[in-house]
């Protein structure tokens, strides 16, 4: 049985842009509400408890980070996917540190946006490839700190190449993209990914993504 379409709230201060996004994705996801500022966004999210919030990082009354933090304080469980014209490192890092599961720019196609929404709904971290580098750099210090903790026992089970594949998977890359980034075959990526799952005693990529996010491995 196919999964139900993701329930989505769109947060952006440009009505024409919201209408365009709805037109692009509306038949494949359930857009339950729209909002154009921080207060309206928090109210809509609390009311509808969507699977995913498409969130601009700059709003007239504040920032996307404020929306995420307010929703978290209210105890509402949802996933945030930043959708912005900005590709500035500070914007990416701010919303990811606040709790966003992904960040894509407004140049994304409708098909790719739907795919990103579904993946974020299912627990994956999704970033436009160039933006993923910002996240990796920003959390490098956190990853080093984790390496010194008890969780290092888990990471020690992995080879250096398997750790590379793990980090790329956690950043939302597909097998094909990982193969291109690491200059290896897709089959080799699949082999390493399977080894990572087996060694960490995880069942699938979604569990792997959550495992890595909990340890700030990006």
PECOR-V160858 format. One record per residue. N is the residue number from 1. SS is DSSP state (H for helix, E for strand, C for the rest). OMEGA is omega in radians with two decimals (* if undefined). BURIAL is I if it has 24 or more other ideal C-beta (glycine too) atoms within 12 Angstrom, else O. Layout:
((N	SS	OMEGA	BURIAL) (N	SS	OMEGA	BURIAL))
This chain:
((1	C	-3.08	O) (2	C	3.11	O) (3	C	3.11	O) (4	C	3.11	O) (5	C	3.11	O) (6	C	3.05	I) (7	E	-2.93	I) (8	E	2.92	I) (9	E	3.12	I) (10	E	3.13	I) (11	E	-3.14	I) (12	C	-3.06	I) (13	C	3.11	I) (14	C	-3.08	O) (15	H	-3.13	O) (16	H	3.11	O) (17	H	3.12	O) (18	H	3.12	I) (19	H	3.12	O) (20	H	3.10	O) (21	H	3.12	I) (22	H	3.14	I) (23	H	-3.11	O) (24	H	-2.98	I) (25	H	-2.97	I) (26	C	-3.13	O) (27	C	-3.08	O) (28	C	3.01	I) (29	C	3.11	I) (30	E	3.09	I) (31	E	-3.02	I) (32	E	-3.13	I) (33	E	3.04	I) (34	E	3.09	I) (35	E	-3.08	I) (36	C	3.05	I) (37	C	-3.01	I) (38	H	-3.09	I) (39	H	-3.14	O) (40	H	3.13	I) (41	H	-3.13	I) (42	H	3.13	I) (43	H	-3.13	O) (44	H	-3.11	I) (45	H	3.11	I) (46	H	-3.11	I) (47	H	-2.97	O) (48	H	-3.09	I) (49	C	-3.09	O) (50	C	3.04	I) (51	C	-3.07	I) (52	E	3.01	I) (53	E	3.00	I) (54	E	-2.88	I) (55	E	2.99	I) (56	C	-3.06	I) (57	C	3.12	I) (58	E	-3.13	I) (59	E	-3.07	I) (60	C	-3.06	O) (61	C	-3.12	O) (62	E	-3.06	I) (63	E	3.04	I) (64	H	3.11	I) (65	H	3.13	I) (66	H	3.10	I) (67	H	-3.12	I) (68	H	-3.10	I) (69	H	3.13	I) (70	H	3.12	I) (71	H	3.11	I) (72	H	-3.14	O) (73	H	3.13	O) (74	C	3.10	O) (75	C	3.13	O) (76	C	3.14	I) (77	C	3.10	O) (78	C	3.09	I) (79	E	-3.13	I) (80	E	3.03	I) (81	E	3.12	I) (82	E	3.11	I) (83	E	-2.97	I) (84	E	3.01	I) (85	C	-3.10	O) (86	C	2.98	I) (87	C	3.14	I) (88	C	-3.10	O) (89	H	-3.09	O) (90	H	3.11	O) (91	H	3.13	I) (92	H	-3.06	I) (93	H	-3.10	I) (94	H	-3.09	I) (95	H	3.09	I) (96	H	3.08	I) (97	H	3.13	I) (98	H	3.10	I) (99	C	3.11	I) (100	C	3.14	I) (101	C	-3.14	I) (102	E	-3.13	I) (103	E	3.08	I) (104	E	-3.14	I) (105	E	-3.05	I) (106	C	3.05	I) (107	C	-3.10	O) (108	C	3.11	I) (109	C	3.12	O) (110	H	3.14	O) (111	H	-3.13	O) (112	H	3.12	I) (113	H	3.08	I) (114	H	3.12	I) (115	H	3.13	I) (116	H	3.12	I) (117	H	-3.13	I) (118	H	-3.12	I) (119	H	3.10	I) (120	H	3.07	I) (121	H	-3.09	I) (122	C	3.04	I) (123	C	3.12	I) (124	C	2.95	I) (125	C	-3.03	I) (126	E	3.11	I) (127	E	2.92	I) (128	C	-3.00	I) (129	H	-3.12	I) (130	H	-3.11	O) (131	H	3.14	I) (132	H	3.12	I) (133	H	3.10	I) (134	H	-3.11	I) (135	H	-3.14	I) (136	H	-3.14	I) (137	H	-3.07	O) (138	H	-3.07	I) (139	C	-3.13	I) (140	H	-3.13	O) (141	H	3.12	O) (142	H	-3.14	I) (143	H	3.09	I) (144	H	3.13	O) (145	H	3.11	O) (146	H	-3.12	I) (147	H	3.13	O) (148	C	-3.11	O) (149	C	-3.11	O) (150	C	-3.11	O) (151	C	3.11	O) (152	H	3.11	O) (153	H	3.09	O) (154	H	-3.10	I) (155	H	-3.13	I) (156	C	3.11	O) (157	C	-3.04	O) (158	C	3.01	I) (159	C	3.13	O) (160	H	3.13	O) (161	H	3.12	O) (162	H	3.09	I) (163	H	3.09	I) (164	H	3.14	I) (165	H	3.11	I) (166	H	-3.10	I) (167	H	3.10	I) (168	H	3.09	I) (169	H	-3.13	I) (170	H	3.13	I) (171	C	3.03	I) (172	C	3.12	I) (173	C	3.01	I) (174	C	3.10	I) (175	H	-3.13	I) (176	H	3.14	O) (177	H	3.12	O) (178	H	3.13	I) (179	H	3.13	O) (180	H	-3.12	O) (181	H	-3.06	I) (182	H	-3.14	I) (183	C	3.06	O) (184	C	-3.12	O) (185	C	3.09	O) (186	H	3.12	O) (187	H	3.12	O) (188	H	3.07	O) (189	H	3.14	I) (190	H	3.13	O) (191	H	3.12	O) (192	H	-3.14	I) (193	H	3.10	I) (194	H	3.12	O) (195	H	3.12	O) (196	H	3.14	I) (197	H	-3.11	I) (198	H	-3.08	O) (199	H	-3.14	O) (200	H	3.11	I) (201	C	3.10	O) (202	C	-3.02	I) (203	C	-3.04	O) (204	C	-3.08	O) (205	H	3.13	I) (206	H	3.09	I) (207	H	3.12	O) (208	H	-3.13	I) (209	H	3.13	I) (210	H	3.12	I) (211	H	-3.11	I) (212	H	-3.13	I) (213	H	3.13	I) (214	H	-3.14	O) (215	C	-3.12	I) (216	C	3.06	I) (217	C	-3.13	I) (218	C	*	I))
